[in-house]
Amino acid sequence: MELDEPPLEFDDAAERMIELGNRLIDADDETDRWEVASGLLAGAVHFWLYTRQPCGEPYCESCPDIDTADKRVRLLIEEVRRFAQESEYFHTPLDADAGSA
C-alpha cells in the first residue's frame, strides 16, 4: 500500500455507508433521499467527533490539533471538503456554473 493510499478500514467503512444509504432508499419508494443522506451525514459527524476527543494526556502530540471544539470542527470541515472534491459527484453537467461549448 502506498503512503497516500487510505487504509482498508476507510474503504470498507465508506462502502458500507453507501450500501446502507442505498438499502434505506430502496426500502420504500416514498423515501426522501435528502433526508436519508442528511441522517447518514449526521451519524457520521457524531461518530467522527466521538473519535476525535482529546485523550487528556498533558504531552500528547496528537491532541493540540483537537483540543477545542472549534479545532475539531475545522478539521472536520477540511476533511469533508477534501472528500467532496474527490467525489465523482462533485461536479455535474447540471451545475449552474457548468460551462457549455
N, C-alpha and C positions, 0 to 999 in steps of 0.2 A: 504494500500500500504506500502511495506517495504521501509526502508530508502534508500537502494541501487537500488530500482526499479525506472526506468525512468518514468517521468510524462506521462500522456496520450497524451499530445500535441506532445511529442517526437515520440511516436509510430505512431500517426496519420500522422505527417509530413513525417516520413520515409516511411510509407506505400504509401502515395500519390506520393512521389518521384519515388518509384519503379513502381507504376501504370503508371505514366507519361512516364517513360522510355520505358515500355512495349508498351504503345499506340504509341509512336513515332516510335518504331522499327516495330510494326505490320502494320503501315500505308502504308509502302512501302517496297517491297521485296529487293529493292536496297539500303536501308538504311544501313549506316556503323555503327554498334553497338558501336565501339570505339569512333566515333565522337559524337554520342548521349550521351554516358557515360561521355565523356570529357566536353561536353556542360552542362550537368546537374551538374557536379562537379564544373565547373567554376561559374555557377549561385549560387550554394550552398556556395562556398567560398566567393563570393561577398556579399551575404546576411549575412553570419557569421561575416565577417569583419564589415559590416554596424552595426550589433547589438552589437559589442564589442568596440565601440568608447568610449573614456573616457568622463565622464559627465561634467568635468570642475569644480566640487566642490573640494575645496582645501583639505578637510579632509575626502573625500570619502574612505571607507575601501575597496571597490572593485577595484578601478582604479589603484592602484600601480601595479597590475598584468597585466594591459593592456595599460599602459601609453606611450608605444612606439610601433612603427610598428614591431620592432624585437620581442618584448614580445608577441604581438598578434599572429605573425606568429608561434612562438614557441608553444604557446597554441594550435593553430590550428593544427599544425603537431602532437602534442601529442594526441589530440582528434581523428584525422584521423587514427593514428597508432592504438589506442585502438579499434576503430570501425572496422578497417580492421582485427585485430587479433581476434575479437569476431565473425566475419562473418563466416558462414558455407562455404563460398567460399575461405577462406584464403589459405588453403592447398588443393591441388587437387592431385589425383593419377598420373597426368601427369607432375607434377613439376619436374624440373631437379634434385632436391635434395631429391625426394621421394625415400624411400628405398623399397626394394622388398625382400621377403623371399622365 
